[in-house]
Amino acid sequence: MTPEQAQGVFRRRVRQERTAQGWSVREMAARSGGGLSAPTISRAENGHDVFLGRALAIAATLGLPLADLLEEPEHGRAGAP
């Protein structure tokens, strides 16, 4: 996977997981305990570079390991049943 592909997967997965929780960007920022701002989350979801510490904070806020945000779900992969 190229860095660009990983960034695209991360962007999609963050948005997917946030919306699955029913959270707005502002609500997710509030739930992060001050570790994330709404603009940081928006930038991550729009494909901007994210520092590792911020990526880890995003994953922690969503209650997921960072690795989960770097993988497409099985049903989202090309060629998957």
N, C-alpha and C positions, 0 to 999 in steps of 0.2 A: 504494500500500500504506500502510495506517495504521501508526502506531507500535505499536499492539497486535498487528496482523497480523505485523509484522516481528519482534516479540518472540516470538510463537508459532512462527514459522518458525525463528528462531535456536534456541529451546529444543529443538525437535524435531530439528534438524540436528545440534546438539552431541551430543545423546544418541545419535542414529543413527550418527554418525561414531565416537564413543567406543566404542560397543558393536561396531561393525564392526572396530575394531582389537583387540577382545577385552580391553579395559581396564576395570577397575573405576574408580570415581571416585578412589579413593586412588592407584591406579597412574597414572592420568592426572596427578594432582597431583604425584606423584614425578617423572614424566617431564617436567614443566614446568620443572624445574631450580630450584624454589623460587619461581617466579613466580605460582603458583596454589595455593590450598589446596583440600582436598576440599570443605569447606563452600561455597566460592566456586563451584566447579563444580556442586555440587548446587543451589545457588540459581539459577544460570543455567539449568539443566535444568528447574527448576520454575517458570520464568517470572518470576523477580524481575528488577528492573532491574540491568543490568550496565554499569559504566563502560566507556568506549571502550578504555582501556588494558587492562582485563581481557578484553574481547572479542577484542582483538588477540592477547593472550597465549594465549587459548583456541585461536584459529585457528592460531597458530604451533605450539602443542603438537600439534595435530592434523595439521599439515603442509599446511594449506589457506589460501588467501587468505580474508580476512574476508567478501568478497562471496559466496563459495560457501556460507557459513553463513547467508546472508540470502536464499537462493533455494531453492525446492523443487526436487528432482530432477525431470526431465521426466516420469518414470513416476508421480510423486506429485502431479502437477497435475491439477486437475479438468478433464475433457474431453480429456486427453491419451490417446493410444492405448495 
